[in-house]
Amino acid sequence: MSTPHYDGEALIPRPPLTTAALRAAVAQIAPAYLGQFVDHLDQATEQAARQSTVAPLQGFLAQWGEFVAIHRHPARAARMQELERQVSEATDRETLKAVMADIRELTDAARRDAAGE
């Protein structure tokens, strides 16, 4: 299954922050990550049951909502991939600090997008 590509546009509409909607989104825009999604969901569910709290599930939804917000926009996904490459190749603290600031900016925007802000 190939992922469609539309320059400047979202590949899919923003899904609600539910496990079913995020699973469908990941399957459509980043199917290679579906196994990680399911594994993380299983871990969050088990942790929530052990701790008698929904916090692990809320964290799961936030993390995958952010992932989808990045990957539903090809330009954002490409930018994140480039920033990750720059982190892996950084040889000095100042470069790393600048790249990490760019990553924070991108993930903050994705978090706002996922929340519909």
Secondary structure, DSSP 8 states (H G I E B T S, - for coil): ------TTS-SS----SSHHHHHHHHHHH-GGGHHHHHHHHHHHHHHHHHHT-SHHHHHHHHHHHHHHHHHTSHHHHHHHHHHHHHHHH--SHHHHHHHHHHHHHHHHHHHHHHTT-
